Amino acid sequence: MNKLRLFLFPDTGIEEEACIRACVLELQKSFSIEEVRVGRREKGFFKKNKSSELSWIVSKDWQGALDYLAAFSAKSKIFVSVLSNQSRKLSLWETWYQSLHRVIPANIKLLAHSPLSYRFLKELAGMPDLQLEQLPFPVPTPSFGKKQSAFTVGAYGSFVPNNNLHFLLTVGHYLAKKDRTIQLKLWGQGPLSQHLVQLARDLGLEEQVHIIPSSSSSPPEFCDVSLYFPHRNDHFGSLLMAASVGAVPICGKIPGIERYVTDSVNGFVFDSEETRSIAELILSLKNHPYLCQQMGAQFKKDVFKNFSIERVSEQYLSLMNGNVYQIRNYIRHAI
């Protein structure tokens, strides 16, 4: 059995790791997988270890991860998940410039998990087709916790400045004024978690809004409605978390959303400025529990049909076994 070494960096989000772990469940049927939680010992890994095993690197700062592991020294095949187009160390302009002018060795292949990441890497960074693949994330394994008694609106994400965190609290504030029984739960991790707790307290929402710092291994939590309004188009991991528990998605108008949500059929699509309309819709869903349950079930069914672990993992397995597997249909529909 071939070996696959999976490098998970500490900046990997909850929803990202949940999707990666879903892939691993299937891949381990064909690969012996060694999971590495990257720390100080792994700095310069590929300079010190001239192994021939396949490697998969998962980090929001994918360029920083390559440098940290000295991946340019490796001779073996390396797959790199591009979870963000922005580096922690570089500005967006510097990231683009470096991507454009830095020659990445042929043994390193970038995996884009969203339409915009793929277009960024292909059109702006000029990555050749042989070093770039677009692969959707699979639906994570759902948790089997009991439904909570309170009607719950949830959102997954990172507690960082470039996410729409204040938008979420604005929706929560409107809901609290109309119905004090609705709970808003934000799951994630990041430097702004305490800031959000204090902001909710200042708004008098500490009983309704719950900021829940969660570890990267936390399973998807149940909610009746899930808000998905990323500041930048990402990999739909948070939306897939919502599908895994059968929540009704209320989403922003971002490229590729139509592959997951059909407006007013299995979810809803809004502009992020429509805060009041979004909150009123949530109140309506709470007052019509059967409709809410049916739409959530339809969303779960539709997403599992197209992005189940078994279906998506076949694409990863084909790629990691060395086959050419461009997901043309996914790209064509998603962009």
Long-range contacts (C-beta under 8 A, 24 or more apart in sequence): 1-30, 1-31, 1-32, 2-30, 2-31, 2-32, 2-53, 2-54, 3-31, 3-32, 3-33, 3-34, 3-53, 3-54, 4-31, 4-32, 4-33, 4-34, 4-53, 4-54, 4-55, 4-56, 4-320, 5-33, 5-34, 5-36, 5-51, 5-53, 5-54, 5-55, 5-56, 6-33, 6-34, 6-35, 6-36, 6-55, 6-56, 6-58, 7-36, 7-38, 7-42, 7-45, 7-55, 7-56, 7-57, 7-58, 7-59, 7-65, 7-69, 8-35, 8-36, 8-37, 8-38, 8-58, 8-216, 9-38, 9-57, 9-58, 9-59, 9-60, 9-61, 9-65, 10-37, 10-38, 10-39, 11-59, 11-60, 11-61, 11-88, 12-58, 12-59, 12-60, 12-83, 12-216, 13-60, 13-83, 13-156, 13-157, 13-158, 13-188, 13-189, 13-216, 13-237, 14-156, 14-187, 14-188, 14-189, 14-214, 14-215, 14-216, 14-218, 14-241, 15-140, 15-156, 15-157, 15-237, 15-238, 15-240, 15-241, 16-58, 16-60, 16-81, 16-83, 16-137, 16-216, 16-235, 16-237, 17-58, 17-216, 17-217, 18-140, 18-141, 18-219, 18-220, 18-237, 18-240, 18-241, 19-137, 19-138, 19-139, 19-140, 19-235, 19-237, 19-240, 20-58, 20-81, 20-137, 21-140, 21-141, 22-137, 22-138, 22-139, 22-140, 22-141, 22-309, 22-313, 23-137, 23-138, 23-309, 23-312, 23-313, 23-316, 25-141, 25-309, 25-313, 26-309, 26-310, 26-313, 26-314, 26-316, 26-317, 27-313, 27-316, 27-317, 27-320, 30-317, 30-321, 31-320, 38-65, 38-68, 38-69, 42-68, 42-69, 43-68, 43-69, 43-70, 44-68, 44-69, 44-70, 45-69, 45-70, 46-70, 46-71, 46-72, 46-73, 46-74, 47-73, 50-74, 50-75, 51-76, 52-76, 54-78, 54-79, 54-320, 55-79, 56-80, 56-81, 56-320, 57-81, 58-83, 59-83, 60-84, 60-88, 61-87, 61-88, 61-89, 62-87, 62-110, 63-87, 63-90, 63-95, 63-98, 63-99, 64-88, 64-89, 66-108, 71-108, 72-104, 72-105, 72-108, 74-105, 74-107, 74-108, 75-107, 76-107, 77-107, 77-109, 78-107, 78-108, 78-109, 79-109, 79-110, 79-111, 79-319, 79-320, 80-108, 80-109, 80-110, 80-111, 81-111, 81-113, 82-110, 82-111, 82-112, 82-113, 82-117, 82-121, 83-113, 83-234, 83-235, 84-232, 84-234, 85-116, 85-117, 85-120, 85-232, 86-162, 86-232, 96-124, 96-125, 99-124, 99-125, 99-127, 100-124, 100-125, 100-126, 104-131, 106-130, 106-131, 109-133, 109-319, 111-135, 113-137, 113-234, 113-235, 113-236, 113-237, 114-233, 114-234, 114-235, 114-236, 114-256, 114-334, 115-233, 115-255, 115-256, 115-331, 115-334, 115-335, 116-232, 116-233, 116-255, 116-256, 117-233, 117-235, 118-331, 118-335, 119-335, 129-326, 133-319, 133-325, 133-326, 133-327, 134-326, 134-327, 134-330, 134-331, 135-312, 135-315, 135-316, 135-319, 135-327, 136-235, 136-236, 136-307, 136-312, 136-327, 136-330, 137-235, 137-236, 137-237, 137-240, 137-307, 137-312, 138-240, 138-307, 138-308, 138-309, 138-311, 138-312, 138-313, 139-240, 139-243, 139-244, 139-303, 139-304, 139-307, 139-308, 139-309, 140-219, 140-220, 140-240, 140-241, 140-244, 141-219, 141-220, 141-244, 141-309, 142-219, 142-220, 142-244, 142-245, 143-219, 143-220, 143-221, 143-222, 143-244, 143-245, 145-221, 145-222, 146-222, 147-222, 148-183, 148-222, 150-181, 150-182, 150-183, 151-181, 151-182, 151-183, 151-224, 151-286, 152-182, 152-183, 152-184, 152-185, 152-222, 152-223, 152-224, 152-225, 153-182, 153-183, 153-184, 153-185, 153-223, 153-224, 153-225, 153-226, 153-227, 153-282, 154-184, 154-185, 154-186, 154-187, 154-221, 154-223, 154-225, 154-226, 154-227, 154-242, 154-247, 155-184, 155-185, 155-186, 155-187, 155-226, 155-227, 155-228, 155-238, 156-186, 156-187, 156-188, 156-226, 156-237, 156-238, 156-241, 156-242, 157-186, 157-187, 157-188, 157-230, 157-238, 158-188, 158-189, 158-190, 159-186, 159-188, 159-189, 159-190, 159-191, 159-192, 159-193, 159-195, 159-196, 159-211, 159-213, 160-190, 160-191, 160-192, 161-192, 162-231, 162-232, 163-230, 163-231, 164-229, 164-230, 164-231, 164-272, 165-192, 165-196, 166-199, 167-229, 167-272, 167-275, 168-227, 168-229, 169-196, 169-199, 169-200, 169-203, 169-205, 169-209, 170-275, 171-227, 171-275, 171-278, 171-279, 171-282, 172-200, 172-205, 172-208, 172-209, 173-203, 173-205, 174-275, 174-276, 174-279, 175-208, 175-279, 175-282, 175-283, 176-204, 176-205, 176-208, 176-209, 178-279, 178-283, 179-283, 179-286, 180-207, 180-208, 182-208, 182-282, 182-283, 182-286, 183-208, 183-209, 183-210, 184-208, 184-209, 184-210, 185-210, 185-212, 185-221, 185-223, 186-210, 186-211, 186-212, 187-212, 187-214, 187-218, 187-221, 188-212, 188-213, 188-214, 189-213, 189-214, 189-215, 189-216, 220-244, 220-245, 221-245, 222-247, 223-247, 224-248, 224-285, 224-286, 224-292, 224-296, 225-249, 225-250, 225-282, 225-285, 225-292, 226-250, 227-251, 227-278, 228-252, 229-272, 230-254, 236-260, 239-303, 240-303, 240-307, 242-299, 243-299, 243-300, 243-303, 243-304, 243-307, 244-300, 245-300, 246-296, 246-297, 246-299, 246-300, 247-296, 247-299, 248-285, 248-292, 248-295, 248-296, 248-299, 249-299, 250-278, 250-281, 250-282, 255-334, 255-335, 256-334, 256-335, 258-333, 259-306, 259-330, 259-333, 259-334, 260-302, 260-303, 260-307, 261-299, 262-302, 265-295, 265-298, 266-295, 266-298, 266-299, 266-302, 267-295, 267-299
